Amino acid sequence: MPATLTRTYAHTVASPLGDIRLTSDGEFLTGLYLGDAPKIDAVRDPAPLKEAVAQLRAYLAGELREFDLPMQQPGTAFQQKVWAELTAIPFGETISYAELAVRVGQPTAARAVGSANGKNHICIVVPCHRVIAAGGTLGGYGGGLWRKEWLLRHEGAKGW
C-alpha cells in the first residue's frame, strides 16, 4: 500500500512581533513560528488556517486569553507531556523550568524540560513563553527574548 502524502499549508500574519508563520496539515495546526521560520515545503493557502489566524489575531488584540485549536506536533512522549503541561499554564502567569519539571513528574529534569520547551513548534498557542528561569529572569526563547518579554507584558504577567 503506498504511503499517504501529507500536504502542508502555510500562511503568514503580520504582527507587533514581526511576521508569524502558521502551518497546518489541513486538519491540525502544526506550527506557529516567530522570526526566522524553518524552510518548509508548503502550499501558501490561508483557508486551512482560517480559525488559527482568527484566534491569533484576537489574542494579539487582547481579546482572547485561551486558544481552542486542534494541533499536533511530532515529539517524544516526554516532549508531548511537557507541551501538554505548557497549555495548562494560565494566561498572564509564569512558572520556572524547575516547577514545570515537577508538574510533569520529573522534578530533577529542569534541563530536559527546557530542551523540550525549546523544541515546541507551536509557540504562543503552546505558551512556552510563560516559562522563566528560577531567578525570575527570562531564560531562553527561540523567537528572541524581546518577543518573550513582549508576550509576557501583553498578558500582564507579574513582574513584566
Secondary structure, 3 states (H helix, E strand, C coil): CCCCCCCCEEEEECCCCCCEEEEECCCCEEEEEECCCCCCCCEECCHHHHHHHHHHHHHHCCCCCCCCCCECCCCCHHHHHHHHHHCCCCCCCCEEHHHHHHHCCCCCCHHHHHHHHHCCCECCCCCHHHEECCCCCCCCCCCCHHHHHHHHHHHCCCCC
